[in-house]
Amino acid sequence: MPGNFYIKVSNSDNVDQVINRGIVEAYEAYRAGGMTGMQIAVDECYSRVTRKSSMDEIKKCFSMDLVSLKLDQSMGSLMGFPAHGYFSGEKVINRAENAFTGSAINKNIWKNSHLQ
């Protein structure tokens, strides 16, 4: 059906299921409320991150944010829609970094994650 997104979530051991869940939830938010729905879903996800949060919680939010950015870019380039102000590469990284540094997860993991 036009306008519907079908996401196949792999059960393979080499696919991160937390990231897959974030992607599915982002597309569900898009189907329910467009780009604004995705923004609300990303905000709600990050608002649940606390000092006790695990890396998985942050990965899920980051994957939602990143897929929202990519969809926004695609809508702009393919259909000429204006960019949604909430989603930009810099803002996505800043939200993830803020969530990570607000958690009690070892800060060296974030600082050195680009080296892995």
Backbone as CSV, one residue per row, in Angstrom:
resi,resn,N_x,N_y,N_z,CA_x,CA_y,CA_z,C_x,C_y,C_z
1,MET,0.835,-1.178,0.000,0.000,0.000,0.000,0.880,1.242,0.000
2,PRO,0.598,2.219,-0.807,1.382,3.436,-0.830,1.327,4.153,0.511
3,GLY,2.476,4.687,0.903,2.536,5.448,2.138,2.772,4.602,3.375
4,ASN,2.712,3.292,3.245,2.962,2.428,4.391,4.407,1.947,4.376
5,PHE,4.961,1.818,5.553,6.315,1.312,5.687,6.238,-0.078,6.283
6,TYR,6.967,-0.977,5.710,7.030,-2.321,6.238,8.466,-2.588,6.655
7,ILE,8.646,-2.848,7.916,9.975,-3.063,8.467,10.114,-4.536,8.801
8,LYS,11.128,-5.145,8.251,11.422,-6.524,8.601,12.533,-6.493,9.638
9,VAL,12.212,-6.914,10.830,13.197,-6.959,11.902,13.829,-8.342,11.869
10,SER,15.122,-8.357,11.695,15.844,-9.612,11.606,15.988,-10.256,12.977
11,ASN,15.933,-11.558,13.027,16.185,-12.296,14.258,17.607,-12.830,14.297
12,SER,18.414,-12.400,13.352,19.792,-12.859,13.266,20.580,-12.419,14.488
13,ASP,21.491,-13.261,14.937,22.319,-12.929,16.097,23.234,-11.740,15.842
14,ASN,23.556,-11.449,14.589,24.487,-10.367,14.307,23.783,-9.022,14.121
15,VAL,22.485,-8.965,14.319,21.741,-7.716,14.207,21.334,-7.287,15.607
16,ASP,21.651,-6.047,15.948,21.347,-5.521,17.267,19.838,-5.301,17.394
17,GLN,19.185,-6.071,18.220,17.735,-5.997,18.371,17.278,-4.689,19.022
18,VAL,18.114,-4.074,19.848,17.767,-2.784,20.452,17.674,-1.711,19.373
19,ILE,18.627,-1.717,18.462,18.606,-0.756,17.356,17.406,-1.023,16.450
20,ASN,17.150,-2.281,16.147,15.971,-2.629,15.338,14.684,-2.134,15.996
21,ARG,14.582,-2.292,17.306,13.375,-1.841,18.010,13.216,-0.328,17.877
22,GLY,14.313,0.408,17.998,14.262,1.857,17.838,13.805,2.259,16.443
23,ILE,14.290,1.556,15.443,13.904,1.841,14.057,12.412,1.584,13.860
24,VAL,11.936,0.458,14.343,10.515,0.123,14.208,9.660,1.164,14.932
25,GLU,10.042,1.539,16.142,9.259,2.524,16.890,9.261,3.891,16.201
26,ALA,10.375,4.257,15.581,10.426,5.529,14.855,9.455,5.513,13.669
27,TYR,9.443,4.436,12.914,8.526,4.352,11.775,7.066,4.271,12.224
28,GLU,6.809,3.612,13.337,5.443,3.598,13.873,5.017,5.013,14.259
29,ALA,5.930,5.766,14.853,5.632,7.162,15.220,5.391,7.995,13.972
30,TYR,6.161,7.740,12.908,5.958,8.467,11.654,4.576,8.169,11.073
31,ARG,4.212,6.917,11.059,2.908,6.531,10.506,1.770,7.157,11.299
32,ALA,1.963,7.311,12.599,0.906,7.864,13.449,0.860,9.389,13.426
33,GLY,2.018,10.041,13.228,2.023,11.494,13.365,3.018,12.236,12.509
34,GLY,3.540,11.593,11.470,4.492,12.266,10.592,5.785,12.627,11.310
35,MET,6.467,13.626,10.780,7.756,14.019,11.359,7.582,14.557,12.781
36,THR,6.479,15.222,13.027,6.224,15.705,14.391,6.044,14.529,15.343
37,GLY,5.389,13.479,14.879,5.258,12.265,15.685,6.599,11.645,16.004
38,MET,7.500,11.675,15.026,8.844,11.146,15.264,9.573,12.011,16.289
39,GLN,9.426,13.319,16.184,10.071,14.214,17.148,9.569,13.921,18.570
40,ILE,8.272,13.767,18.713,7.694,13.465,20.028,8.240,12.142,20.553
41,ALA,8.306,11.131,19.688,8.808,9.811,20.104,10.269,9.889,20.543
42,VAL,11.082,10.625,19.802,12.498,10.773,20.163,12.618,11.522,21.489
43,ASP,11.879,12.620,21.635,11.903,13.377,22.897,11.492,12.502,24.078
44,GLU,10.419,11.732,23.892,9.954,10.862,24.978,10.986,9.796,25.320
45,CYS,11.627,9.248,24.309,12.654,8.231,24.548,13.800,8.813,25.374
46,TYR,14.332,9.936,24.921,15.446,10.542,25.650,15.029,11.025,27.034
47,SER,13.768,11.408,27.213,13.323,11.885,28.532,13.317,10.763,29.566
48,ARG,13.301,9.514,29.100,13.319,8.366,30.018,14.734,7.963,30.421
49,VAL,15.749,8.560,29.799,17.136,8.233,30.135,17.497,8.929,31.448
50,THR,17.988,8.138,32.390,18.383,8.663,33.698,19.796,8.206,34.022
51,ARG,20.260,8.555,35.190,21.592,8.116,35.627,21.675,6.597,35.699
52,LYS,20.537,5.944,35.846,20.511,4.475,35.959,20.297,3.784,34.620
53,SER,20.206,4.543,33.549,19.934,3.954,32.241,21.092,3.118,31.732
54,SER,20.730,2.119,30.952,21.743,1.267,30.324,22.117,1.830,28.951
55,MET,23.188,1.313,28.414,23.601,1.698,27.073,22.513,1.341,26.060
56,ASP,21.792,0.246,26.299,20.722,-0.152,25.380,19.642,0.918,25.272
57,GLU,19.281,1.543,26.375,18.257,2.590,26.323,18.722,3.756,25.450
58,ILE,19.970,4.128,25.587,20.509,5.235,24.791,20.629,4.823,23.327
59,LYS,21.061,3.584,23.056,21.148,3.097,21.669,19.793,3.120,20.988
60,LYS,18.758,2.753,21.717,17.410,2.757,21.137,17.015,4.185,20.760
61,CYS,17.225,5.129,21.663,16.871,6.531,21.374,17.685,7.056,20.197
62,PHE,18.974,6.750,20.188,19.848,7.220,19.109,19.411,6.636,17.771
63,SER,19.037,5.357,17.760,18.603,4.753,16.492,17.302,5.394,16.016
64,MET,16.402,5.717,16.938,15.164,6.414,16.564,15.489,7.782,15.973
65,ASP,16.387,8.483,16.620,16.778,9.826,16.188,17.446,9.776,14.815
66,LEU,18.339,8.832,14.643,19.082,8.730,13.389,18.181,8.344,12.217
67,VAL,17.277,7.395,12.420,16.379,7.012,11.321,15.427,8.162,11.000
68,SER,15.066,8.944,12.005,14.215,10.120,11.766,14.950,11.147,10.919
69,LEU,16.219,11.356,11.222,17.052,12.268,10.427,17.124,11.792,8.979
70,LYS,17.382,10.510,8.783,17.512,9.975,7.421,16.191,10.081,6.655
71,LEU,15.076,9.826,7.323,13.784,9.961,6.663,13.530,11.420,6.296
72,ASP,13.853,12.331,7.193,13.676,13.757,6.925,14.511,14.177,5.717
73,GLN,15.748,13.723,5.654,16.608,14.043,4.512,16.040,13.456,3.221
74,SER,15.534,12.249,3.293,14.963,11.602,2.108,13.723,12.328,1.618
75,MET,12.879,12.737,2.552,11.664,13.465,2.165,12.034,14.780,1.492
76,GLY,13.089,15.394,1.966,13.535,16.647,1.361,14.084,16.452,-0.033
77,SER,14.940,15.455,-0.195,15.574,15.275,-1.499,14.642,14.637,-2.528
78,LEU,13.787,13.732,-2.107,12.913,13.040,-3.057,11.616,13.790,-3.358
79,MET,11.104,14.490,-2.356,9.784,15.103,-2.523,9.808,16.623,-2.377
80,GLY,10.975,17.178,-2.093,11.090,18.621,-1.986,10.508,19.211,-0.714
81,PHE,10.261,18.378,0.301,9.738,18.894,1.561,10.833,19.662,2.290
82,PRO,10.470,20.723,2.999,11.479,21.444,3.779,11.970,20.585,4.944
83,ALA,13.197,20.811,5.338,13.771,20.052,6.450,13.026,20.378,7.741
84,HIS,12.844,19.373,8.558,12.247,19.547,9.881,13.359,20.077,10.780
85,GLY,13.142,21.190,11.442,14.183,21.851,12.225,14.773,21.037,13.355
86,TYR,14.050,20.062,13.834,14.508,19.252,14.971,15.615,18.278,14.579
87,PHE,15.600,17.837,13.334,16.518,16.791,12.900,17.647,17.363,12.052
88,SER,18.837,17.274,12.555,20.055,17.579,11.813,21.138,16.689,12.408
89,GLY,22.174,16.444,11.650,23.243,15.586,12.147,23.806,16.072,13.472
90,GLU,24.053,17.363,13.566,24.629,17.932,14.791,23.668,17.777,15.976
91,LYS,22.385,18.030,15.747,21.406,17.917,16.833,21.238,16.469,17.294
92,VAL,21.270,15.536,16.351,21.155,14.114,16.698,22.331,13.706,17.587
93,ILE,23.535,14.085,17.194,24.721,13.758,17.994,24.665,14.436,19.354
94,ASN,24.254,15.692,19.394,24.166,16.408,20.670,23.172,15.748,21.618
95,ARG,22.010,15.318,21.097,21.033,14.660,21.964,21.592,13.354,22.520
96,ALA,22.266,12.581,21.679,22.842,11.319,22.138,23.936,11.576,23.170
97,GLU,24.783,12.543,22.909,25.867,12.846,23.848,25.304,13.346,25.180
98,ASN,24.282,14.194,25.132,23.666,14.676,26.365,23.051,13.538,27.166
99,ALA,22.394,12.616,26.477,21.811,11.459,27.163,22.901,10.598,27.775
100,PHE,23.948,10.392,27.022,25.033,9.535,27.503,25.737,10.170,28.702
101,THR,26.070,11.434,28.590,26.802,12.082,29.685,25.907,12.304,30.901
102,GLY,24.582,12.303,30.714,23.662,12.406,31.842,23.446,11.079,32.542
103,SER,23.903,10.007,31.932,23.780,8.683,32.545,25.057,8.410,33.351
104,ALA,25.055,7.326,34.076,26.215,6.965,34.889,27.156,6.004,34.150
105,ILE,26.920,5.822,32.853,27.770,4.939,32.066,29.159,5.571,31.973
106,ASN,30.175,4.754,31.985,31.554,5.230,31.924,31.741,6.214,30.779
107,LYS,32.124,7.425,31.099,32.272,8.494,30.099,33.329,8.160,29.041
108,ASN,34.302,7.338,29.378,35.338,6.989,28.407,34.781,6.172,27.247
109,ILE,33.687,5.469,27.470,33.075,4.701,26.379,32.626,5.646,25.281
110,TRP,31.942,6.749,25.661,31.466,7.724,24.671,32.640,8.412,24.005
111,LYS,33.610,8.874,24.775,34.736,9.631,24.216,35.554,8.784,23.259
112,ASN,35.659,7.487,23.512,36.501,6.620,22.706,35.726,5.731,21.756
113,SER,34.407,5.899,21.676,33.612,4.987,20.850,33.961,5.114,19.373
114,HIS,34.428,6.261,18.945,34.789,6.440,17.533,36.066,5.682,17.180
115,LEU,36.818,5.222,18.187,38.068,4.497,17.952,37.844,3.017,17.725
116,GLN,36.657,2.527,18.019,36.391,1.081,17.919,36.034,0.673,16.529
